Structure formats: structure tokens, C-alpha cells
């Protein structure tokens, strides 16, 4: 049984207006448990809309979304936004930014703090827990956003271009950080990216989306060994996968 099953999803923006925008029309997709799936495609092809539908942040007209055979509204879902800084609560210290996601827990505030620090130590994560987000570097803020979602043990974790603002060197480092976190806290991840290299490097499967209504132009299994290391980018296998995904991606670009 797949971890995630999207069946006949139909999403229309401005459905009651004179100019409705049909984004998804009977769109279906199944994804296995505890893998990383990267979704790539040109701007406006429906990538972020798909994440928002999965997270139940926006309604859709028809279809069903099930996670472990439960409706997505009744499932624990994490979301790391592209503007991750804005998702952090500036009036709370870092430790409480994480603790607030554990609100369903019966632990006291002090017990939550101890749990968070022990959880972080076990994963070699170092953060200034007593500081506020605005007192931290961009990298620390990004790590805090990731920790906040992983510690809550979601059934599905959605990531909308979380590394897009970083330079190439930092993106390489953050790919390693994400994989380490995922290996120690396995869950199903759907990662939206504009970067084909990043998608292949991180994912077990890459899906290429295009057109409106949105269609799948390619669905590739990434049979590269883990843990992934930067030297992998120079391998013949990586280059072969890059060519295949790029060919599908190029098919989605409209002719001017």
C-alpha cells in the first residue's frame, strides 16, 4: 500500500469567475513510504499548488488525498516553506519554537525542553536554544525550521524549495544535513525544486510536472547509493539520470 495516494485531484482557481484556471484535472499519483520524492517543473506548473492541496491549506474541487489510508485532513503533515524565516515565531526562543509543535504531547514545558535537547544531541544538532530566531544566522534559522518539523514525526513532510536562497556551497552542505536528518527520522518527503541536480541528488524518485492542467512528463527512479556524497555528481550514472530528467523538463517549456 502506498504511503500517499492522490486520486482524481481536480483544482480550479477562481472557479466562479469568468476566467477560471484549471490547475489539476483528474490528477493521480502514488508514492511509497519513507522515500524522498523531488518534484520539478517550470514556474506556474502547479508544484506549490500540489503541496498546498496535500497540506490541506487550500480546498480542491474533486478527488481524494490519502496518507496511510487516512484522509490528509486527519494526518500529521509537516511543511518547510521557501520563506522559512517567516514561519519562525520571533517572540519565542528557539527551544519554544520547537516545543510549540509538540503541543499534543502530555509533557510539561520543562520536559519538552529536555526531550528536544536530547533529541538534538542524538542527531549531532547544535543550536543556541536560549536565543531568539532573529539573533541567529540564516543557517541556524533554517536548521531550526527543519528540526521543528522532523521532531514532530510527520507522516508526510513537504518542502517548498527550502534551499533556493543559498549559494552553491551552502546548498551542498544542506543537502547533506537534510539526508542525515531523514536517515535518523525516516518519513515520506516531497521536495519541490527548480534545480534538477538537487532533485536527483536528494531523491529516490523525481517527478517532472508541466502544462496546465498539470501532467506528469516523467517519473524516474533514482537508483544511486546512499549516503549521497558530492563526488557522486561527477559519476556517469548521475550524468545519465540528469540527461533523462532534463529531456522531460525541456518538454514542459512552452514554445514562444
N, C-alpha and C positions, 0 to 999 in steps of 0.2 A: 504493500500500500504506500502511495507517495505521501511525503510529509505535507506537501502543498498541492492542492488540486484547484485550478481555475477552470470553471466550466461555463461556456457560452456567455462570457462577460460582454455586456454592452454598456458603453459610457458615452453620453452625449452632453456636451457643454451647451448652455443656452438653448435647451431643448424646446422651450416655449417661444423662442424668438423667431424672427423672420430668417435668421441666418444660423441655424443650429450647426454645431460642429461635432460630427460623429468621429470619436477617437477610437473606440473599440466596438467591433460588430461580431458577436458570437466568437469571441476570442477564447481559446482554451489552451491550457498548459499544465503539465505535471512535473513536479520537482521532487527528487528523493530527499531523504532525511540526512541532516548533518553534512551537507556539502556546501561549497561556495559557488554560487551562480552569478556570473557577471553579465549585465545587460548593456549592450552598446547600441548606438544609433545616432542619427543626426538630430539636431535641435528640433523640437516640436513633434517627434515621432511617437510620443506617449510614454516615455520611460518614467518620468516623475509621476504622471497620472496613474500609471500602474502601481507604483509604490503607495501612493495615497489611497487608492482603492483597497490594496491589501491591508493597509493600516487602519482602514475604516475612518479615514479623515475626510473623505468625500463620498457622497452616495453614488450609486450607479443604477442604471435603469433596469437591467436584466442580468441574470447569471447568478452563479454561486461561487463563493470562495471558501474552501475548507482547509483547515490545518489540523493534521492528525484526526481527520474525520469530524472536526468540530467547526462551526461557523467562525469566521475570523473575528466577529464581534465578541466571541466568548473565549478567545485565546490570547495568551500573553505575547505581545509583539513589541520588539524594540525598534527604535528608529534613530539613526545618526544622520542629522541633516547636514547639508552642504554648509550652511551658516551655523556651525556647531556652537560658536561663541554665544549666539543669541539664545540657544537652548539652555545655557547655564544660568542659574539664578544668582545674580550678583550680590544679593543681600544675605546669602548663605555662604558659610565657609565651605571649602571643598569637601570635607568629610560629610557635611549635611546635604550637599548637592547629591551625593551618592545615597545617603541614608534615606532621603525622601522617596527614592524609588522602592524602598523596602517597607512602604507604609502598610502593606498587608501582613507583615511579619508581627508576631506577638512579642518580639524582643523589645526591651526598653531602649531608650536613646543611647545610653552608655553601652549596652550590649551590642547594639548595631555598630557603634564606632569600633568596638573591639573586633567584631566579625569582619568589618570592612578592612581594617588594618591587617588582620591575619590573612584574609583572602589575598590582599595585595602582596604581602611578603611571600606567600607560597608561589606567586607568579612573577617574582622579582620586579614588582612595580613600585617605583618610588615617586611619591607626590607630596607636596607641602600641605598636609591635611588641615593645618591650622590657619592657612591663608585663604583669602577670597579669590575667586577666579580672575578678577581684574588685576590682581597682584602677581599673576603667573604668566609665564611665556606662552606663546601660541601653541608650542608643542605640548606643554603641560595641560593647557586647556583642552586640546584635542584628546590627549590620553584620558583626562577626566571624563570627557563625554563618552569615550569607548568603555571605560570601566563602569560607568553608571548603567550602561545597557547590558554589558556582559554579566555583571554581578546579579542581575535580576533574573537570569536564566530564562530568557525568552524562548519560545518555540520557534520563532522566526525573527531574524534580525535584518532590518532594511537599512541600507546605507546609500545615501544620495550624493555621489561624488565627494566623499569626505576629504580627499587629499588634493583637490583641484587647485587650492591656493598656495600649495607648497612648491618650492623649486625641486629640480630633478633629484638632487642628492637626498633631500629630506623625504621625498616620495619613496625612494628606495628603502630608506630606514623604516618608514611607516608601514610599508608592505611587510617587512619582517615582523614588526610589532603586532600587526593585525593577525598574521599567521600564528604567532606564538600564543596570543590570547585565544584564538579559535581552537587551537590544538588542546589547550588546557580547559576550555569551556566550550565543547562542541555544540553547535546548533546550526540550523539552516540559515545561510546568509544569502541575501540577494543584494548585489552591489551594482549600482548604476555608475557607469564611467564613460567618458568620451575617449579614453586612452586605450587603444587596442592592446598595446604592450602590457599595460597594467592589468587589463581584464584577463589576458592569457596567463600572466604571471601568478595572479592570485587565485584563479578559479579552477574548479573541477569541470565546469561546463560554461560555455559562452553562448549567449543568445543574441542574435543581431535582429533588431527591430527596425521597421521602416514603413513609410506611407501612412496615410490616414484614409479609411480606418487602418489601424495598425496591423501589420502582418509580421510573421517570423520569416526572415530571409535566410537564416542559418542557425543551426543548433549544433554545437560542436562539443565533443568530449575532449577534455584536456588531460591526456594521459602522460603527464610529467611527474617525476618523482617528488615527494615531499620529504623533508622540508625544502622549500624552494630557496635557492641562493642566487645572487646576482649573476654569477658566471653562466647560469642557465640561459641567460639572454643571448649568449654567443653560440648556443648549440644549433645544430642543423635541424633538430626536431622542433625547437622553438620557432625558427625561421619558417619552417614548413607550415606550422599552425598559424603563424602571423599572416602568411600569404593567403591561406584559405579564408580566415576571418575577414581580412581586408577585401578580398574579392566580393564577399557577401555585402560588406559595408558599402562598397562603391556602387552596388546595385541600388542602394537606397537613396543615393544622392540625385535629386531631381535635375533634369537637363534644362539649362537656361535658354 
